[in-house]
Amino acid sequence: MTRAFDSVSVGEELPELRRVVTREDVKAYADAGGDQNPLHQRDEVARAAGFDGIIAHGMFTMGHMAACVVAWADGPDAVTSIAAQFRALVSMGQQLVAGGRVRSIDEGTRTAMLDLWVTSERYGVTEWPIKRGDASVRLD
């Protein structure tokens, strides 16, 4: 089941999806994806590289953005493409907030194009780990 074509309008906002990043999340992602880079595993390596501690994988952040799209689309089968530009790192304990809006609708292909983003707060400043993401979603 996917979102109904006649229920979608240009400018519609996707409900925000929030998640606090934990070491366990990053470890599970590393194990599932096979990226065992020590920047994502060992604080001393990450600190030597200039970070406060381990950082989340960029694709972990994109996965959170994708989860937001899948929830809005009423399932993963409707998502035909997704892309992102990574802009900021994500540390443990930060809350990711994914969201977006419907940019356009193609009536011929019954497809919605989405503008997407992910924000987080670091030291009281809003950052954009993903400032420009997009997705294409097939509608019923």
N, C-alpha and C positions, 0 to 999 in steps of 0.2 A: 504494500500500500504506500502511495506517495501523496504528497499534498495536492489537493484539487486545484486545477487551473483557475477556476472562477473564484477561488478564495484568496488569490494572491494579487497584490497591487504594487505598482511602482512606488517606492518610498517607504514601504512597510519595513518596520524594524524587526530584526530577529531578537527573540528573548536572549538576554545576556546569560552566559554560562560562566560560573565562577568555580575556581579550584585553587587551593593552597598547595604549593609544590613541596613535597617531602623527599627526603633521602630514599625512602622505600619506593616511591614512585619512580625516581630517576634510576635506581638500581634495577627495578623491574623492567623499565624501558630499555636499559642497556642490555639486559639479558635477552629480552625478546627480539631486539633489533640487531644484536651482535656488536654494537659500538661500545667497546670497553675502554675508550680513551680515558686515561687517568684524570683528566680535567673534570670528568663526570663521576669520579669514584673516590679520589683521594684529596683531602683538603690541602695537604702540604704541597702537592703538585700544582693545584689550582692557585694557591697563594704565591708560589714561586713564579707563576705566570702573570701575577698582578691582580688576581681576583680575591674576594673576601673568603672564599671557600669554594666547594664544588659548585658547578653551574649545570643547569638543565640543558639537555640537547636541544638544538633549534627545532628539530623535528618533533620533539616532545611538545613544544609550544604549538607547532603546527597541528599536531594531533588533537590538542585541546580545541583549536579553532575548528578543525574538521568535525569534532563531536558536536559543536554548536550547530553546524550546518546540518548534520545528520538528524539531530533532534528536530530542527525546524522543518526539514524535508520529510519527516515521518519515516525515515529509514535510509540505509546506506545505498540501496539500489538506485535511488533517484539521482544521486550525485554523480555527474558525468565528468567533471574536472574540478581541480582545486589547485591553487598556487598561492605562494606567499613570498614576500621580501622580508628577510630577517633584519631587524634594526637595533635590538638591544638584548643583552644577556638576561637570564633569569636565575636568581639564586634561591637557595632553600628558604622556605618560609614565606616567599612572596605569593601573593594572590594573583592569579591570572584571571582576567575578565575578557571573554571573547564575545563578540557581537558583530552586527552588520546590518545591512539594509538591501532591499531589492533595488538594483540599479535599472534594470530593464526587463521586459518580457517579450519574447518572440512568439507571436501567435501561431506562426507557421510550424515551428518545431515544438511548440508548447514547452518552452524552456525559460526559466528565470535566471538572469545573471545577477550575482550578488557581489557587493563590496563588503569586505570583511576586515576585521582588525582584532588585535589582542593588546590590552593594556595591563600594566602592573604599576605598583608604587614602590619606589626605592628612595629611602631617606626623605620621605614626604613629597617627592616629585613624581608626577605621572610620566611613565616611559611607555614606549610603543615597541614591544618585542616584535610585533608584526603590525606595521602601519598600513600596508597595502596588500591585502589578500583578495582573492576573488574565487568564485566558484560558479559552476553551471549546474543547474538542477532541473531535471526533467519533471514535468507536472502531469498529473492525470487529467 
